[in-house]
């Protein structure tokens, strides 16, 4: 695996933070300074500031994110973060983001390669949202959402949309643009009042109360890997 992924698995930093450690010359691989393109193999000795490192076990957690919690490892404003809701060891980080006021399914892991693939648009990982909106979307509005909506950063890919109640819409997308669901519904004239992600990559929240989490089963992990194999 790449050196930055190894450092992330060792729990010392995110992959981006690991890149900074490597560039600063603080990481040695078999006694020599590591590089950004260094790959680590079984039997290699990795040191950070002179101390040997070992990767943590891989962990995959599904969290029911409550409102008011930010999707990051640290927050400069002191707001509660999603990593504070899960065990400290092994260190995991969120895959993608949910806005602070958005609730629902969030995956956290230290498997950097899988996380990267899940977040990459080429694998079309589905995210299912339930939105409480202003007004009552008509069938024509749902058809517009399904065909793709023109946003300031370009048109969205086709989605699946259905009305759950007069002011509630279910929307399935496989892109990951910032605030995408809110922006799509705003663009069709129905701003979001409340947003909940009910399913991520086929994982639902059955049995999970807000703020609670569970470990994925091995079968679930293998399903995620199968869905993100190179096509």
CORKA-V356052 format. One record per helix or strand of 2 or more residues. SS is the DSSP state (H for helix, E for strand). FROM is the first residue (numbers start at 1). LEN is the number of residues. If there is no record, write none. Layout:
# CORKA-V356052
ss = (SS & SS)
from = (FROM & FROM)
len = (LEN & LEN)
This chain:
# CORKA-V356052
ss = (H & H & E & E & E & E & E & H & E & E & H & H & E & H & E & E & E & E & H & E & E & E & H)
from = (3 & 15 & 27 & 32 & 46 & 51 & 60 & 82 & 93 & 103 & 112 & 121 & 127 & 139 & 150 & 154 & 160 & 168 & 180 & 192 & 203 & 213 & 218)
len = (7 & 9 & 3 & 2 & 3 & 2 & 6 & 4 & 2 & 7 & 8 & 3 & 7 & 9 & 2 & 2 & 6 & 6 & 8 & 9 & 2 & 3 & 10)
